[in-house]
Every structure is written in structure tokens, then in C-alpha cells.
């Protein structure tokens, strides 16, 4: 296929069995002989006794070789993949011992998932039989140069062309790092990896002596559709100067030219592809945890004027001098009547974990809907105070799970109406701290021991862990399959017949050796695809039980758990069940909130209570990034997700196994499978990429092995637009006006009325284009209704938020419906922001006042005073001439400097009144 598109290699190389493919491409082996050697090699290896081990060690070849002296019959170097990357292979005890030595030095090790110890003494028993097969092969002369990974050098003489060579190639180390450096010496600085993934591309990057020059390009990337990955690779090769037959590539499509390139490169819009440099760890920046970091906020210039919202049972001792109100409407009335109120404090009543189910999120829903609906309070901040809603350090408990769920809901309220609600979690606060958070820029804070803390998103490094957690002692991300899950017990998966439930059922069976599954869903065996899923899992060696059960029904769930056989007790839980009922806060209700909480949050609580006395190895909850960051239109799902994260931290504090994974959007999977291209485009603009199945499986394993109870599992750009939880180490990057920059009113003040309208219309159409995912605003007609442009309630909120940030003007959530076209919206914003017409006479007097004050500071310098007097004489002459064109004696011109200053003192002094 690549050859049909004009991509022909100048030199080839292969890693391990891949060297047989390289020999075929070069012409050394015909297709039948190459396939025959691959089949014989694999069959003979698989016929050997299973056992042994292979471990990748972060050490140099010489360091490793020193540990192998005298043990050559037990263990060998299997591969040298980089300057500090060596794989050892052989007897398990010897390999583990040597790996342990390097671990003691602080070196990274990772055990490979293999059935045999390849490239080691364990292969000796099959070598002679393989030699016999290889002697029957006809070897040709290479048409394309080959770099041997047996020698690390360019193949010459009988290399690749004898049976002995291929026997040695099976037994001895793969010298891939040397091969990469040989490729560089042959000026092969663009390396195309043709294989099932990007593993070798990462190794090329690590081994290259000139990594800025030598670039590896994978033809296939794990987690990406193969056509997309291959076309990306072709584009990268083209960018690197490799000849690609593009007419041949497009010949079967009927396309003649995809894009009319500009005659002047880079004019207005970039068209050129950037190289897709392989990432050695494709999901390294997809697993995060929230850390609370100390901060010292600037003291407010002026303390805010407070009020306290204190309905029945919501009392607080904070701010004893502030006026108390029982209702939000009463506060709005006070503001409307002229009472100055800058911020309102409301304190959530503290609840025990067992009281979680109704109180917190339902109270938060009522509060948020009433507050955001009251436009008279649009310039007043609501500060919500909780205690025990967040865990700020590892091992902390979250005693108030209801308040934690309320935080999730209110995070979404913040994303729907930025700047109007602030969250604070503290056992006690001072007036000083409250003032700082009320006027500050951070929407979420915690206070512990008189220290202000801010949430920051921190990447969890590969193999990073919080230490051995309950049920996962001494387990890390490099552990062998089944180390956490085991094969002797039963694993329960809620939502087990759904898309994600099925995905991870297969994963647990195929990759972790789980042999007993209990799949629970509302429809059970009647669910679409259930029978096929059971057949597939059974074919993989598992026994599968499917139960119909509403997991939010405690009695029904208890009955299901009671039926698990004693000989294979429950040892693991994966809770994937959940539903969506999206809608902005004004459209939400207690019923809609409850319908989302039941299968996700309440079911998780039942699972916790019903199994807390069992010897579980894993308790995995599928949460959502909506609960961590907030998401417009997903306040109910955010509440459920935040509850799951808090429950996992609550369990961990009690010594129980727990992992809550806050997933982002899945690519074509789960309850987000019906997202539109516009939805995906919006997510991409905000720095989010959908999770692929391959990435999801890796993140699942890393998350469970990490020991951290609450994690974010989503491919996320460092500058992603996550509300309230910034990525650690990344500076704030927002569209808000910089401190000291002119306000919108000041910018408009220097423009004519027509210029003001043009300025605002340009701003609005640019923002509309960004929200809709258009490259430019050229197609946004000023008089075309927003509904016809494709706006809905969510995109309307996004436009309002962007316009708020760009203008500094607080605008209503119903903006695009109240002002249905860009032109109407521009007129509305101008009316809200444009300064009132200034009295021209008063303006002149104000300027003269400033001049008068400045004149008193002028030193007695005749030259300076003379220069100023000349300018004043000129101004006065112009004013007099404009009043009466009749010629008259020029007293001004004849006046002396002292007379001019006296005239200013007596005639142009400060205006009275």
C-alpha cells in the first residue's frame, strides 16, 4: 500500500521478528519463505515450556552486563533499546533478583507481559529445529540496504543470508539502539514505523544521537483509527521531504485537489501540516489528580460589604456583624433599594455520610437556580461555605458526602455563570479569608489551619503511585496481569451489558485473568448484545452470570450479592452504571436530579455499605470530569460524579480499596456516544480529546494500580479550559481583560457611534465563529438569527461566557434568545457598555482645572514659561477668532508672559459650581 503511494524506503531495519519483515522488503526473503520462517519461529517458541520472565531496566548495557557475570546460563540481555534501556530475560528468579538490584538504586523497571523468556537460554531447545527449517530457505541479494539488529551495523556479506544468522538472531540480543545510530550515519533521519503501534518510534526518539533531526513517524497509533493515523503519517512524511505520490493516493477518491493553497504561503490561514512527533508515553498526560496547593491571595483594597443568607437550619457564626436574610428575594430587594451588598455568605449545614442521599445536591440545586435567576444580584457574589466536602491531602476523609455532591453541582453552576458563585470548604474561617476569596479570581478554595489552598491538576507519572493501597499491596503499574484482580473470586460490573461495562469485562478477562464475572444491568439478559457478550467472554475462558437489577434498589442489590457462590466470593467491583439528563440549571428539577443520582451515586453508596465488610481487592467507580471541573448543562451528572470521587476518598480514609476514575468523553462509547461533531469540536477547542478504547484500558490499569483514590482520566492539553482547577505549572491563560487594560467603555469612548457599532459587531461575530467552530467570522451574517446559525442553549451559554470575559460586562444567560441576531446583540452590548455623552463645556473646564494645577508646579524658568505662554496665546487666539471674525486689536498677541499668567489666574480660574 505504501509503495502504491510512492513511499519507498532507502534503508530498512526490524526489531526481533520484525527483522524477517525487513528482510522480505529488502528482497533477501521471498514472501513464502518469510512467512514460513515467521510461522516456524512462533510455533517452535510456543512449544517450549512456559515460564521465565522479561523485565525492562532503566540502566546502561554495561551496568546490566556486570550483574550477569557468572549467570549466563540463567539470564541474558534480550534487547538494548536505548542508552539507558535494556531488557533482561531468563529464569524468573534471576531476572527478578537483578531487577530488584536496580530498583534499589532508584532505577525504573517494568515487567513485560510475555508467555516465554525470549532471546534467552530458554530458547536453546528450539534452535536446532529452527536451523533445519531455515536451511531450506532460498536467500536472495538485498535490493534495499538493511541495518541488522543482530549486529547493529549495515548488513554485509552473509548477514541475513544464512540459516546460522537467523538462529543467532533468535537467541541473542536485539541491538536496536545501535541500529538507530547506524541509520543516522546513513542519513536516514526520517524513520517510518510500519507495525501495530508506536513503540519503536518512541525507542528511536530515545536512541537517536540527534533527536532534533532524526524523527520517527508511526504508521499506526494505538487508540486512533488506522486510516486517520496512516494519513497523518503520510502528511508528516511529506512535511519531512519524503516524496509521496498524492495523485496516486487520491486516484480512487475522485478528488482532484483537496485545498486551494494560497499563492503567498501562510497568508491569513495556515495550511501546512506539522510533524506528528511520537510521544513515548501516549497517555502520560491523560491521568491526573487534584492537589490542593497553598496560596497567599492579595488582600482586598477594600473589605466587601457582606450579607448572610440564613434560611431555617442554615445558621452560621461567621460574619456576626453582617445583616441576615432568610430569602434570596429579600437580598435582591435590599440591593434594588440602594443597600450596598458586594457578597453574600451562605453556610451549608454539616451532614454525616449516612445522610448523603437527598440533602446536599438538592439544596444546592434550589440555591443555584434561585440565585442565578435573580438578575438584580448579577454583580453580587454568592460565597458558599461547606465543611468536610473536599479532601485536601492524601488520606483525608470526606465526612460530608452530600456537600461534596453539592460542590459538583455548583461547579457546573459556575461554568454556566462565571463569577457569580464562589465555593469555600473550611471547618472555620476568618473575616479576612472570606474577604480574600469573595473578591479574588479563584472560584474554589479550601482553608485548613489558617492556610488558603487552591486546587491544581497534577499529572500522575507512568508507574506513579500513592503507595500500596488496601487490597493492592505492592502492586504498581508494571505488575503482571491479575495482580489486583485475581482469578479465584467474582468481579461485579454494574452496567455490565452496556458499552463501557462490556469493554472492561473483556479487558478484565483477557488481560487480567479474571475468570468469574457478574454482569448487572436493568435489562439483564434482555439487553442488546448481552448474549453475544456472554458468548465472547465464555470463549475467553470466563464463567459469566447476568442479572437484571436496579442497583439503586438496595434490597434488590443485596439479593444479587447474596447469590454469589461462596467458593468464588466477591473480590472486585467496577461501577459503570449511569444515565444522562442534560439541561441548563433553569431547566433542571428535583426529579431530573434524582433520576441521575440514583443509578450513579445512590447505587455506589449501596455497594459501599453492602460490601464494606468483605475482603475486596478493588472497588472502582466510573465518575466524570463534569464533577471535577463542572460542565454547562450537566449539573446533575456533575453532582453524581463528585459524590463518587468523595466516596472513594471516604473509603480510602477507612482503609478500604477505592478508585474513582473521572472519565472525559469516550470516543463513540458509553452515554456520550451520540455527541455531535459540534460537541466534539467544542471539546477540542477547550483542550479535551475523546478517550479511545486503547487509552481507556491503559488508564484503567494505571488508575487502579496507582493507589490514588480519586483521579481524572482524560487526554487533556496543558492549557485546557478547565474551570476552577488549573493544570499545575501552567500560567493562567484566559480571555479576560488584563489588569490595567482599558475597559470596554473606555475603548468605546474614543470611537464615533458608527465605529462603536462596527467594533462590537466584529467582536461578536468573531466570538460566534469561535463558538460554532468556524475558521473565520466571514460566514456570520450580522442579521442572521442565532437559531439559524445553529445555536442552542449550551452554545448560547458559551457565547455569553466568552462575551462576558471579552467585555467585562455582566450579561444574562438568555442573551442569544433576547437579542436574536449578532447585530441586535451588538446594539444591546453597546447600550450596556457605552459611556454616557459628556457635557462638552464641563469637560473643557475639567481640563482647565488640571492645567491650572500643573501651572503652579512650573519652576521660575523664563524659557519654560515662555514656551507655555506661546501655546496658550495660540489657543486663546483661536477661541476668540471663532467667536467673532471681525478684526480687532490683538491684545493677546501683545500681552507679556506675566500678563498671560495673570489672565489665566483671573479669567480662566476654577469654574464655580
N, C-alpha and C positions, 0 to 999 in steps of 0.2 A: 504493500500500500504506500509506504513512504517513498519507495522507488518510483511509483507511478506519479508522484507529485514532485519528482526531481530531486528528492533528498537522498544523496548518495554519499556514504562515508568515505573519508580519506584514510582512516585507520580505524580498527575495531579492537575491542577487548571484552572480556567476560569474567564475571565473578563466579567461581566454583562451577556448577553445572552450566552456568551461562557461557562459559568458555567454549562449550561444544556448539552453542548457537553462533558464537563469533567465528568459529572455525568453518561452519557451514556458510555464513555470509561471505567470508573471505574466499571461498572456493576450495578449501582444504578437504571438506567433507561434503559428499552429496547428501541430498535430503534423506534418502532412505537409510544411509549409513549413520547420519547424525541422529535420527530418531531411534535407530536400533541401539546405538550406544547409550542414549538417554534412558531408554526402557530397560536395558540390561543393567545399567548402573543402579537405577532406582530399585529394580526387583531384587538384585543381589543384596543391596543395603537393607532393604526391608526384611529380607530373610534372615538377617543376623539377629542374635538375641537382643531384646530391647534393654535399654538401660544406659548408664553413663550420664554425663552432663556436659553442658557447654555454658560458659559464662564470659560475658564481655567485661573487660577490665580496663579502667582508665589509667593505663601505665604504658611506658615505652617497651619496645621489644626486648631491649637489653635487660630491663628490670625484671620482666617476666621470665626471660631465659635463665636468669640467675636463680630463680626459685624452682626451676625444673631440673637442675643438675642432679643426676642420680635417680631421677624418677621418669626417665624417658619411656619406660615400659608401661607407665600408668597414665601419663598425661602429655599432651603436645600442644604447641601453638597451632591453632586451626586457621587463623587469619590475622594478618596485620592490616587493619583497615585505616589506620591513621598514625600520626606520630605518637599519639597518646591513646591509642585504641587498639587493643589486642584481644582476640578471642582464644580462650584455652578450652581444651576438650579432652575427655578421657574418663577414667574411673570417677564416679560421683564423689567418693570420699576425698580423693586427692584434689579434684577440682574445687570442691567446697572449701577445703583447707587453705589452698593457695588464694582463693578469692577472699577468704576471711583475713588472710595476712594483709592484703591490700586495703580491705575495708578498715583494718586497724590503723592504717596510715592516712585514713580520710579519703581514700580514692573511691571513685564511683564504680560500682559493679552492677551487672544486670544479668540474671539467669535467662538464657534463651529457651523458648518453648519448642523443644525438639524431641523426637522419638528415639534418636540414637546420637552417639558421640561421633559426629562426622570429622573427617580429617584428623584422625587419632589412631592409636593402636587398635581401637575397636573395629577398624575397617580391615585389618590384616587378613582376616579369614576369607574375605571375598576377592582379594586382589588377583590371585592366580586364575580364578574362573573368569574374571573380567578381562585379564590379559588374553585368554583364549578367544573371547569374543572379539576383542579389538584387533587380533591378528588377521581376522577375516575381512577387515575393512580396507577399502581402496582409498589411499590418501592422495590428494592432488597437490598442486602448487598454488599457494595463495595469490589471488589476483589483487587483493587489498592487503596492505600490511597489517599484521596482528601483533599487539602487545601481549606477551604471555604473562598471565598472573601466577604461573608456577615459578618463573624466574624474575618477573618484574621488569624484563627487558623486551626489546623488539625481537620477535621470533625470527630465528635464522637456522640454516642447516636443516637438521632433522626435527627441530622443535615442531610440535603439533602433528608430525607425520609418521610417528611410530607408536606401536602398542605400548612400549615401555613409558613413553611420555604420558599417556593418558592414565596408566596405572599410578605413576608418581603423582599425577595431578589429583587423583582421588585421595591419596594418602597424606600428602604433605600440605603445608600451609598455603593459603591464598594470599599472595603478596600484592594486595590491591593498592596500598599506598605507594609502593614502588612503581606500579603500573601507571598511576596517575602522574607521577613526576616524569615518567618516560613519555607519556602523552604530551605533557607540556614541552619537553625537549624537542618533540616532533612538531611543535607549533599547533597542536590540536587543542585549542583553547575554548572551543565550544563542544561540550560533551552531551550528546543526546542519549538519555537512558531509555531503552526500549524494554519495558518489563511491567510487572503488575503494580508498581508503586514508585515512590521517590526515595527509597532507602539509599541506593547507590549515589544519587545526586547529592544527598547530604554528606556521604563519605568523600566524594570528590571535593566538596567545599572545605572539609576539614583537612584533606591531604594535600591540596594544591599549595605549591610554594608561592604562587602569585594569585591569591583568591580574588583580587580585584580584577584580574584579567581573565582567568580561567573560570568559566561559568558552566554549570551543569543544568540541563533542561530535561525534566521528566516528561515522557510522552503520556503517562498516565499518573494521576494523582489520587491517592486514597481519599474517598469521600466526595469526589467530584464526578459528574457524569463523564464517561470516557470520551464522547465526541467533543465536549467542551474542553477537556484537558488537552486532547490532541491538537485541536485547532489553536489553542493558546500556545502550545509548544511550537507549532509551525510559525505563528506570528513572532515568537521570541527568536526562533532561528533566523527569520527574515530580518529582524532588527539587528541581529548579530552579524549580518552579512552573508549568511548561507543562502545559496540560490534555491528558490522554491518556484516550481512551475505553477504559478497561480492560475493561468488559463486552464491547465490540466486539472487543477483542483476544483475549479468551478464548472468544468465542462458538463458534468452530469446534472447541474442545478439549473441551467438555463440563464444564469446570471452573466451579465456582460461586464459590469463594473459596479461594485458594491457602494462606493463612496466617491463622489467627485471631489478630488483633493484640491485644495486652494492653490492658485498659481504662485502665491507667496507663502512659503512654509510658515505654519503656526499663526496665520492671520486669523484673529478673532477666536478661533476654536481649535484646540489641539486634536490631531488625528492619529499621531504616531503611537505605536504600542511601546510600552515599557517592558524591559525583560522581566520575566517571571522567575526571579531568583529562588531556588528551592529553599524552603525553611527546614532546617534539620529536625525540628520538632513541630509538626504541623498543627498540633493542638496545644502547644506550650502556653500560648496566651489565650486559652479558652477556658481555663479553670481558675477561679478567683475565690477569695474570701474577703469579707468585710472586716477591716481592722479599725479600731477607734483610736485615733491619734490625738495627743494633747495639742492644744492651741491656745493662744492668748489673743482674744479679739480686741480690736481697738475700743477704747472707752468712748461712748457716745458723747458728742459735743454738748448735747442737752438731754437730760433724762426724759423719757417719754411720759405722756400723761396717760395713766392707766385706768382701766375699769376692770371689774371682775364679773364674769358670768357665773352665777352660782345658783342654778336651779336646785330643786329639792334633791338631797343626798349627794350633791356635788360640792360640798364645802371645802375650803382651803384656808390655811392660816397665812399663806403668802400675801404680800401687799396689804397689810392691815389698814393702811390709810386710804386705799382706793375705794371708790364707790361701787357697791354691789348691785347687780341687776339680775332679775330672775329670768328674763327673756331676751332673746336677740332683738326682737322688735323694740323693746324698751331702750336698748342701747342706740338703735338707729334713730329713734325719736329724739333722744338726747343730742345726738350729733346734728340732726337736722335743725334743732332749735338753737344751735350755736355752741353747745358744750364741746370743749376740745378733748378728744379722746384719740390717742395715737395707737394704742394697743389694748387688747382685751385678753385677759388670762382666764382660761377655764381648766380646772384640775379634774382629771378622770378619777373616780373613786377606785381604790385599790381592791382587786378581787383575787381570790385564791384560784389555783389552776383548775380545780373541780367546777368552778363557776364560769368556765370559759364560754360555754356553748352559745349563749344568747347575748350577754351583756355588752361586751366591748365593741364588736363591729357594728351592732345595731345602733348603739348610742352614737358611734362615730358617723354613721350614715345620716341620722337625723340632724346632728350638729352641722356636718358639712353641707348638706342640702340647704338648710335654713340660712347658714352664714353666706354661702356663695350666691344665694338668690336675693340677698339684701344689697342692692346696688348702692344704697346710701352709706354702706360701710366699705365701699371699694378701696378707700385709701386708709383703712384701719386694719392692722394685722391682728389675727387671732393666734394667740400662743397657747398651744395645747400641752398641758403638763401631765405626764404619767410617771409612775414609779414601778420599776420592775418589768418594763416592756421590752428591753433590749439587753443582750449580754455584751459587755464591752471588752471582755478579755477571755482567753481560753479557760474553760472550766466554770465560767459564771453560769448561774442558773437564770432562767427567765420565769420568775414566780407568777407573773400576771399574763397568762396566755391570751386572755381576752383583750388586754391593752395592746399586746403585740399584734393581734389581728387588726385592731383599730389603727395602729400605725400603718399597716399595709394599705388599708382603705384610704387613709388620709394622705399617704404618699401619692396615690392616684389623684386625689383631690388637688394636691399641689401641682401635679402635672397638667391638670385641666385649668387651673387658675394660679399661675406662678405668682409668688409674692404675697399671697393673701393669708396663708396659714404657715405657722412655724411649729415644729414638734420638738419638745424637750422632755428627756427622761431623767429624773433625778429624785433621790429619796428626800432631798430638801434643797432649796435654792435661796439665794440672797437676792435682794432687790438689784444689786449690781449685776449679777449674772443675767437676771431676767431682762434688764435694760439692754445688755450687750446683745443678747440673741434677738430681742424684739426689733432692733434697728439694724442688725447685721445682715450679711448676704447669705448665711448658711441656713437652709430650710430645716435641717435636722441636727440636733446636738444632744449630748448627754453630759451630765455633771456627776463626777464621783470625787469625793474627798476634796472638794473645793477646786477641782480641776475640770476645765471645759474640754470635752472630747468631740472630735468630728469623725464621721465615717469615711474611710478611704478604701478603695478597691485594690487589693494586692494580689498579683498573680501567684498561684501555687506552682512552684517549680516541679518539673518532672521528678518523680520519686520523692518529692517533698511530703512530709507527714508531720502530724502533731504528736507523734509517738504512738506506742502501742495502745490502742483503744480497747474497750471491753469487747470480747468476742473476736478480736482480731490481733491478738498478741503476736508481736514480732513479725507482722505482715507489712510489706511495703509494695510499691507498685511493680517491683521486679520479681515478686514472689511467683511460684509456679501456679498453674491453674488449680482452682479448687481450694486454695489455702484458706480462704474465708468461708466459702460456701459449703464445701464438703459434699460427699456423695451418699452419706448414710441417712440424712434427715430429709424432711419435706420443706420445700420452699413455696410459700404462698404468694401469688401475684394477683393483686386486685386490678380490675380492668384487664384481666388476663387474656381475654379474647379480642381485645382492641388492638390497634396498630402498634402502640408502644409496648403493651403487655406481651404481644406476640413476638416482637423484636427481641425483647430481653429474655423471654422464655427460651428462644432459640440460642441466644448468647450464653445463658447460664448452662444449658445442656451441652452445647458444642464446645465452648471454651473453658468452662469451669467444672465440668464433670458432674453437674447436678443430675441425679437420677430419679427424683420423685418431685413432681410438680402438682400443685393445687391451684388451678386457674379459676378465679371467681369473677363473675360479671352479672349484671342484671338479667341478661337473657340466657346465660349459661350455654348449654349445647346448642341452643337455637340461634345463637349469634352468627352473623355472616362470617363464613370462613373458619368457624370453630372446628368442624370435622376435619378439614384439610390441615389445620394447625396441629391437631392431636395426632393425625397420621404422620406428619412430618417429625414431630417430637418423638413419637414412638419409634420411628425409623432410626432416629439418632441414639436410641438406647434408653429412653426415659419412660417411666410409667406416669401417666397423666390422668388426673381427676379434674373434671369440670363441674363446677357448682353454680347454680343460679341463686344469687343472693344480693340483696340490697345491703351493702356494707355499712350504710349509715343506720341500719336497724340492728341495735345492739344484740337483741335476743337471737335474731336470725344468724348474725355473725358468730355468736357464741356457739350456736348449734353446729355450724360448719366446722369450727375449730375442734369441737368435741368429737367429731367423726374422724379426725386424723388418726391413723393406726399408731398404737404405742410402739411398734417395732421400728417405725420411721417417724419419730416425733418432729414437730415443727422446729426448724432451726433457722429459718430466714424468712423475711417479709420484704416484698417490693410493692409499694402502694402507688400505682399509676392512675387509679380511677379519678375521674373529674369531668366536669361539664363547664361549658361557657354560656354566659348570658350577657353579652356585652351591651353597654349603653352608657352614655354620659350620665353624670350624677343627677341632673334634673329628671331623668327618665327612670332612675333606679327606685326600687321599693324594697320594703322588708321582705316581701315574698321572693323577689328576684335574688336578693342577697342570700336568703336561706336556701334557695334551690342550688346555689353554687357551693355554699358552705357544707351542706350535708354530705355529699359523696367525697369531698376532699378533706375538710377539717374535722368534722364530727366523726367520720369513719376512721381517720387517723387516731383520734382520741380513744375510740373504742378498741382499736388494735393495740394501742398502748396499754390501756387498762386490763384488757383480757389476756395479754401475754407478758406482762411485766415480771411475773414470777417464773417464766420459762427460761430455759438456757438457750437463748437466741444467739446466733453468731452475727447476724446482720438484720438491721431494721432500716430499710431505705425508703425515703419519701420523695415523691416527684413533686417538687414545688415549681415556682415560676419567677422569672426575673421581674414580673409585674409587682411581686411582693417586696422586692428589694429596691427597685428604682421608682415604682409607680408607673402607671400606663393609662393614658386617657381612654375612658370607656371601659376599663377593666377593674373598677374599684372593688367589685365583689370577688373577683378572682385574685386580686392582689391581697385582699383580707385573708382568703383561704391559704394562699401561698405563704404569707408572713406567719400565719399560725403554724404551718408545718415546720418552717425554719426554727421558730421558737420552741416547738415541741421537741425537735431533735436536740436543741441545746439544753432543754429541761431534762431530757433523758440522759444525756451525756453527763450532766452535773450529778446525776444519781448513780453513775457508774454503769448505765445501760448502753448497749450498742445503738448507734443512731447516725444516720447520714441523710441530710436533706439536700437534694440537688435542685437548685433553682434554674430550670432549663430556660433557654431562649426559645425562639421559634424553630420548629423542626421543618426540614425541607420535605414537603409532601407527606408528612406523617402526623398522627395524633389529631387533637382537636383544632389545630391551626392549619390543617391540610387544605382548607378551602380559601386560604388567603389569596387575594388578587395580586396581579403584577404591581398595581399601585401601592398596595400594602407592603410588598417586599421592597419596592423602590424607596418607600419612606423609611423602612428599617435600615436599608443600606446607607441612606443619607445620614442617618443618626449613628452610624458606625456598627450596626449589628448585621451579622450574616447568619442565615439559617444553619442549624446543626444538621449535618449529614448523618446517615446511619453509622458509617465507619467512625466518624468523630464521636458520636454518641456512645458507642460501645467502649471506646478508649476512655472517654471522660467518666463514664460509669465506673469502670475499673479503678481509675486513678482516684476518683472521689471516695469510693468505699475503702480503698487501701490507705488513704491519707490520714484517717483518724480525726479529721476536722468534722464537726457535726453539721455545719451549715456552709454550703458552697454555691457559687454561681457557675453554671456550666453553659457557657455561650461564647462562640467566637466573637470577640469584641475588640474594636480598634481602641488604641490608647486614648484617642480624642473623642471617643463615643459620647453622644449627648445623653448621658445618664443623669437624671435629676437627683441632686442632693447627695450623691455618692461618687465623688470624683476618683479617677484612676490615680493611684499613688504615683508621685513623681512627675505628673503631667500638669503643667500650668493651666489655670482656668482659661478657657477659650470660648467666649460667648459673644453674642451679637449685641449685648447691651452697650450703652454709651460709656466710653471710658471716663474715669473721674477727671473732671476739669474740662471735658469737651463741651462745646456749646449745646444747649438743649434744642429740641425741635423748634420751640417758639423763637429762640434766638436766631436759629438758622433761617427761619421764615421771615424774620423781621427785616432782613436785608433784601428781600425779594419783592417784586411787584405782585399784584394779585394773580396775574396770569402765570408768572413764574412760580408762585407758590403752588398753584394747581398742577402745573407740569411736574414740578419736583415731587409732589406727593403721589401723583399718578405713576411716575416712573418707579418710585419706591414700591408702591403696592403691586404693580404688575410684575416687578422683579420677584417679590416675595411669593406672589401667586404662582409664578412659574416654578419657583423652588419647591413649593408645597406639592405641586402636581407632577414634579419630576421632569419638567421641560428643560432643555438645554439653555434656552434663551426666552425672554419675555415677548419675543416678536409675534407669537401667535395668540397673545392675550389681548383680545379686543376690549377697549375700555367700557363699552356699553353692553357687552355680552353678560347675561346673568350668571352668577356663580354656579347655580344648579346645572346650567347647560355646560359649563366648563368642567363639571364632574365633581363638584364639592358635595360632601355630606357633613354630618355633624362632627366627625372626628377631624376631617381636614379643615373644617371651619375653626375648630379649637386650635389646631396647629397654626393656621394663619393668624388668628388673634394673638397667640403667644409670641409669634415672630414679630408681629407689628407692635405689640407691647414693648418688646425688647428694643426694637429699632427706633421707636418714637419716644419712649418714656411716658407715654400716655396710657392710663388705665382704661381699657376698652371692654365692653361687655362680651360674654360668650356667644351671644346671638348675633354677633356683628354681621356676618355674611347674609343672614336672613332679614335683618332690619335694614340693611343697605345693600341691595341685591346685585350691584354691579361694581366693578373697580372704580368707575367714575363717581358713583354715588358714595362709595366708601371714602374716596379721596376728599370729597366735599365735606363729609362728616368729620374726618380727622382734622381737616383744616379748621373747621368751626371749633373743634375742641382745643386745638393747639395754637392757632394763630393769635398773636398779641392784639389787644385792642388798639384802635387808632390813637396815636398820641397827639396831644394838643401841641401844635407846632410852636405857638408863642411860648408855652410853658417849657418846651424843650430847649428853645433858644435861651431863655432865662436860666435854665439849669446849667447850660454850657457856660454862660457868662459868670455864673456863681463860681464854677470851677476855675475859670480863667482868673477871676478876682483873687481867689485863694492862692493861686500859683504866683501871681504878680508880687504878692507880699514876701515871697521867698527868693526873689531875684536879687542877687548881690548888687551893690552900688558900682556897677561896671558900665561906664558910659557907652562902650561899644555894644554890649549886650542889650542894654536898654534901648539904644538907638535902633538896632535891628528889629526889636519887637515893635517899637513905635511906628516904623515904616509899614509893617504888616497891618497894624491897627488902623493907620491912616487910610490905607488902601481899602480895607473893609468898610470903614465909615463913609468913604467917598462913594463906594458902590451903593451903599444903602441910601444915601442922600440922593444920588442921581436917579435911583429907581423910584423915589417918592415924587420928585419934581424935575422934569427935564429942562426947566427954564434956567439959562445961565445965571450964575450968581458968583459973588466973590468967594474964592476958595479959602475960607478960614482954616479948614483942616490942613490944607497943604502948607499954609503959612504958620501953623502952630509949631511951637517948640516941643521938645520931648517932655519937659516938665509940665507944659500946658496940656499935653495929651494925657498924661497920667492923672493930672488933676481933674480933667474932664471925665475920665473913667470913674474916678472916685465919687464925683458929684452926680453925674448923669447916668452912668451905667452901673451903679452900685446894685446891691442885692434888692431884688424886687420885693415889694411889700405884699403880704398876704399870700 
